[in-house]
């Protein structure tokens, strides 16, 4: 079942934990890909020095973060990789969860087609934020889309699978001063698709 609006009405730390095990559905050109979320990072609004919206910085790029929870925020890093974030919390309270790693469930052939990598390790297809966006054909055209209503990108419940959640500091945010050591990264213990 598709996640409803109410699911996203929470702060990013809680949402980052709750999104683990949920399933991203991506549909395009008559193809369907389904992947399980296994690795997330929380970015907690205006006070979080690692967040793009620190100090309520609202720009054309960060505008989707200020929408009500349940929208996608997609940005480009290193000029070549897209990162998928799930906006959470209330309108004008810019919380977002970066999806760092996913486990393929359906449409593996499409994922391989989209990634075109030399590695034979299946986990190398989706064990990183840039990799998974490429695998799912996610780009800026989906930025700001409503995950509750959109038909080509949305999130559904993942069933009742039991798993243990581990946490650690977030990756590559050394600039975030006193926020760089907060353990706001969450991942499924022993899952091989967790990003390196």
VENCOR-V990423 format. One record per helix or strand of 2 or more residues. SS is the DSSP state (H for helix, E for strand). FROM is the first residue (numbers start at 0). LEN is the number of residues. Records with the same first field share a line. If there is no record, write none. Layout:
BEGIN
SS = FROM-LEN ; FROM-LEN
END
This chain:
BEGIN
H = 4-4 ; 11-7 ; 44-3 ; 53-3 ; 61-5 ; 107-8 ; 121-4 ; 128-7 ; 139-3 ; 173-6
E = 22-6 ; 30-14 ; 70-7 ; 80-8 ; 94-12 ; 152-4 ; 164-4 ; 184-4
END
